[in-house]
Amino acid sequence: MVGNPLKGMGLGGGEEKAEAETPKDPAAAAGMTREEYEEYQKQLVEEKMERDADFLHKKAERATLRVCLREKYRLPKSEQDENMIQMAGDDVDVPEELLKMVDEDATEEEEKDSIMGQIQNLQNMDMDQIKEKASATLTEMKSKAEEKCSVM
């Protein structure tokens, strides 16, 4: 009969029960056995590593494409892109879809740069507008020449 008289009053005796009810093991808190929890954690780590590797590979593919475009348009090289490719390994290729897009752009540019492309551009232009611009330019040149030269 002799016990702790303050235990029933809630002045310090109830703390021991609260600590005993909350499990310290995270597996028990998740409702799994210890082996299931360890397997689950291992699976999470493996999935994260796989996602990180895929992400790194995608970034390296993009960097490879940027390097190709920089070479094509004679732009300065980027150390960041080269480092990204080296981190992923040198076996990184540009995705086929992106290569098709770049090739299509290149063929379009070649067509525009060719003589036939220039002729087609001339056909699309408004001849009256070209004549007006030419005559305006000629008139402007004559007026400037008259201002500068006293003989004319």
Secondary structure, DSSP 8 states (H G I E B T S, - for coil): ----TTGGGTSSSTHHHHHHHS-S-HHHHHT--HHHHHHHHHHHHHHHHHHHHHHHHHHHHHHHHHHHHHHHTT----HHHHHHHHHH-TT----HHHHHHHHHHHHHHHHHHSHHHHHHHHHHS-HHHHHHHHHHHHHHHHHHHHHH-S--
